[in-house]
Amino acid sequence: MARCLRCGAQDWNRKGDAIVCADCGSTVDRVEGALNFLDSETYSKFRIVETENVSDHPYDGNAKELIAKASEIGGLVLDCGSGYKTDSYDHVIQLEIANYPNVDVLAVNQDLPFGDESFDVVFSANVLEHVNDPFLSAQEIVRVLKPGGYLYVDIPFLQAEHGYPHHYFNATREGLLRLFPHLHKIAHQVPASGHPIFTLRHVVDVYRAGLPPEVSDQFLNMDMKQLLSISDLDWLDYAVCTELDPESQWLIASTTQAILQKSGDAASPGGIHVGPTELPGFQQRVHSGKALGPEADAIHGAAGSFELSRKERELILRKRSMLSGIRRFLHS
C-alpha cells in the first residue's frame, strides 16, 4: 500500500525498522515507531516548521461509526492529519506532520505516501485550513479513496486565524464542496461544534483581549442594541475600534488587503513605481478614538478623529446614498 514518493513504486524491502523501495532504493526510516516520509525538501516545499501547538480532536460519534463499519468489512481508514489521539485502531492509519505518540505515518496531505484507491474511509478533520494547497490535498485524498469509499471532512468557515503553525484558508459551504467536485454529497450540515454561537463568542473574546484594559471595560459593558445602533463606518470613530491591537485585527479581520508586485526589472521604462506609503489606504493613521457614552445609542455622523481624506469621505457618503436608493427600490 505504501507508495514511494520518489518513483511511485509500491514494492518495498525491509531493512531493520526501515523500508527500502525495491525500484529506486529510497529508504524510509522509522522515527519513534512512525514511518517518516518527511525530508528537508518536503519541509521547505510545504513550509513545515516545528511547533509546540498540539492539535487534539478526539474521534466523534460519526468517526467512530465509520471506523466500526470499515472494521466489519476488513477495510482501512486513513486519518489524514490526525493530530494527537488517545484512541487507536489496527485498521486506522493516523498520519501527521508532527510525531505524536499515536502517529503511524509522517507525511504531508499534499503528497500522500499511499497507492491509488487504498482506503475505504478517509478523515480530514480541521486540517485543510492548515495546508498551503487545499486543492492539491483534496486531490490526494480522492486519489487514495477506494471507489464507493467515504470521506468525512470538516473545515472552518467563520473562525479566527489559528496557526498550527500556519492557517491559510477557510471555506464556505460551497467552498468545501468545490474542493471535492467528483465526490457525491451524502450529507452536509453545520454540526453542534460549528454553531455560530462559537464564532460569536470567540470573536468577542479575541476582540476583548486585544484592547487596553480601560477600553476593554467599555467594550464588555456594551449591549447588542448599542452595537447594532451604530453603522460600521461610524464605529471607526470609537476607541473600541481605534485601540484594537494590530495582531487581534489580523486574527478576526473582516477582510484583508495587500499590494503585491510581480518580480522583474523594477526600473523598466514605462513601468509604474509605487511604495506603500504613497497609497492613502496603507498610510499609518493616528487614532484618538472617542469613548463610548450614552450618546452612542444614536447613529453618529462620520466626522471624528479617524483621519479620512475629503475624497474618501465623499466616496463613503456617495456609496451610502447609492445603497439607500437601491434599498428603497428593492422594497418599493
N, C-alpha and C positions, 0 to 999 in steps of 0.2 A: 504493500500500500504506500509506503514512503516513496517520495519522488525526489530524485537528485536535482537540486536547484541549479547545478552547473550544466548537466547534459540532458536532464529529463528522464533518465532511465529509472527503472524500478527494481533492478536486481542488485542485491546487497550481499556482502560477506561480512561476517562478524570478525572483529579483531579486539579481543578483550571485551571491554564495555562499549567500545565504539563500533560503528558500522562503516563499511567501505563500499563505495559504488563499484560494481563489477565492470562497468563500462569505462568510466573515466578515472577511477581511483580516488575520487574525492572522499575525504574522511569526515564523518560526523561524530564528534565526541559526546560523551555524557557529562553533564555538569550537575552534580548532586542529584543524580537519577534522571534528569531530563535530557532528552536528545537535543543537542544545540545546533540549530541551523543558522544561527546568527554569526556574522563575521564583521570585520571592520568596514567592509564595503556596504553591507546592509545597514549598519549603524549610521553611516554617513548618508546613504541614499534616502533612507526613510526617517532621518532626523531622530534616531533613538538616543535618548540620554538617560543617565542614571537618575532615579528619583526615590525619595523616601515616602512618597504618597502611596497608600495602599488602597487598591480597588477591591471592595469587599461587597459582593452582591450574592447572597445565598440563593439557591435554586427555589423558585416559587412553585406554586401548585401546577401551573401549566408545564413548566420544565420537567418536574418530577413525573407527570403523567406521560410526557413524550419519552422520557428515559425508560419508563416502565414498558411502554408499547414497543420500543426498539428492542428491549431485552427479550420480550415474548417471541420475537421472530429471529433472534440471534443477530440483530442488527448493530450498527455502530453509530455513535453520536459524537460530533465534534463540537466542543465548546470553544468557539473561536474568539479568544480574548476573555478567558475565564475569570481573571482576577484571582484573589485569594478565596479558596473554598475549603470548608471543613468536611464537605461531602465528596466522596469519590466513588466511582463505579468502574468495574473491569471493562465495560464496553463503552465508556465515555472517555474520550481523549481531550484533555484540558491543555489548551495552547495559550501561550502568553509571550510577552517580551520581557517580563520580569519573572525571575525564578522563585516563585512562591513554593512552599513545601509540596503543594498538591499538583504542580505543573508537570505534565508529561513531555511536552514538546516546546522548545523555544524557537519561535519563528514570527514573521510578520504576516498580518492579514493580507497584505498586498501581493504576497508570493508564497502561497501555502505549499508545504513540502509533502503533498499527497497526490496520488494519481486521480485521474478523472473518475467521477461517479463512485466515490469511495464510501459515502456516508448516507445513512437513512434519515438522519436528522442533523441539522446544524443550528447551534445557538449563536446569536450575536446580540448580546445584551449590554447596552450602554457602552458601545465600543466604537461605532462608526464615526462619531463626532471627534474621536481622538486620532484618526488615521489621516494622513495627508492626502490620500486619494480614495475617498469612499467608493467611487465608481469602480475603480480597479479592484478594491476589496470585495465589492459586491459581485463582480465577475468571477473572482476566485471562489467565492462561496458557492455560486451557482455551478461552477465547474466541478467541484468536489462532491456536490449533492447528487445522489442517485436519481434517475427518473422516477417520479412518483414520491420522492423524498420531501421532507418538510423543513422549512426554515422558520425558526422562532426568533423574531428580530424586535429590538426595542431601541429607539433613538430619540434623543431630546428634541423638543420644538422650542418652547419658551423656557430656557434655563440660562442662568448666569454662566459666564465663562468660567470653566473649571478645568484646569490643566492636570493631566496625569501622564506626563507633564505638559502635554500640548492639547489644545482644544481648537479644532478647525471649523467644523460645520455642524449646524443644527438642521432639522428638516421639518417641513410642514407635512401634512398627511399625504399630499400629492408628491412631495419630495421623496418620502420613504418609498412609495410605490414606484416612482421613477427610477430608483436605484435597481429595482428588480423587475424590469418590464416583461420578462419572459416567464415569470412565475405567476401562477394562478392564485388570486386572493381568496383565502378561505374565511378569514375573519380579520377585522381591523377595528381597533377601539382605543378609547382613552382609558387606560387602566386606573385603578384606585391610586396607585403610586404616581400617576401622572395628572391627577386632578388639578385644575387651575388654582386651587387654594394654595398648593405648594409653591407655584410660581409667584403668586401674590405675596405670600408670607416671606419667601426667600428674597425677592427683590426689595421688599420693605426693609428686611434685616440688613442686607448689603448696603442699602442706601443709608440707613441709620448709622451703621458702623463707619461710613465714610465721611461723617460730619463732625466738626468740633463739638465738644460736649454741650456748650450752651446752645448751639444751633440744633443739635440732636434733640434736646429737650423740646424746642419749638416744634420740630418735626413730629415727635411722638405725641404731642398734645393736639395735633391736627385731627379733625374728623373727616369722614368721607365727603360730607356735604361741602366742607371748606375746600377740600382737594378738587372737587369737580366744579366748584363755582367759579374758578379762575381758569382762563384759557391757557393752552400750552405755552404760547409765546409770552404771555403776561407773567407766568410763573418765573421766567428768567430774570425778573427784577428782584426776586427774593433771595435772602441768604440761604434758604434751604436748597436753592439751586446753585448760587454762586460759590458757596462754601464746600460743595461736594468735592472730595479729593479726586485727582485725575484717575487713579487706579480704579476706584469704585465706578467712575464714569465708564471706563473700559469694560468692566465686568458686566454691567447691566445696560449698556448703551442701547438706545432705540435704533440707532444706525451709526455707521462709522464712515468716514471719508478718507480718501488718500489721493495724492498726486504721485503718479508713477511715470518713469521715463524709460523708453527703450534704449538699450545700450548702443553706443555708436560714437561717431565723431561729434562731440558736443559743439565744436566750433565750425561745423559745416556751414557753408554760405547759405543764407536764406532761412536758416533754422531759428526758431524762437528760443529764447533763453529765459527761464523763469526760476526764481528762487521762492521758497515757501513764504518768506516774509513779504514778498511782493503781492501775494494774494490776500485780500482783506479777510477772508474766512479763516485763514491759517495764522493770522497775526495774534500774538498773545494779548488778551484783553485784561484790563484791570477791573476787577469786580468789587463792588461795595454794595452788597445786596441789602434790601430792606428787611427789617424784622417783621414777623407775622403779628398782626394785631386784629382787633375786631373788624377793622375796615376791609380785611381780606375776604370777608364773606361776600363782598360785592365784586363785580368784574372791573378790573382796573385797566386803564389805558396802557399803551406800550411805552410811554415816556418814563424814564427812570435812569438808574445809574449803569444799566447794562449798555455798553457803548456800541450802538449800531450807527452806521453811517446814514445820512439822509436818504441815499439811494436804496439802501437795504430796507429802511422803514417804509419808503414809498412802495417798494415791491411787496412787502408784507401786507400793507393796507390794501393794495390793489388785489392781491390774492384773496384776502378776506372778503372784499367786496364781490369778487367773482364767485367765490364759493357760496356766499349768501344768495346771490342771484340764481345759482344752479339749484340750491336747496329749495328756493321759492318756486322755481319752475317745476321741480320734481314733485312738489307737494300741492301744486295748483290743480 
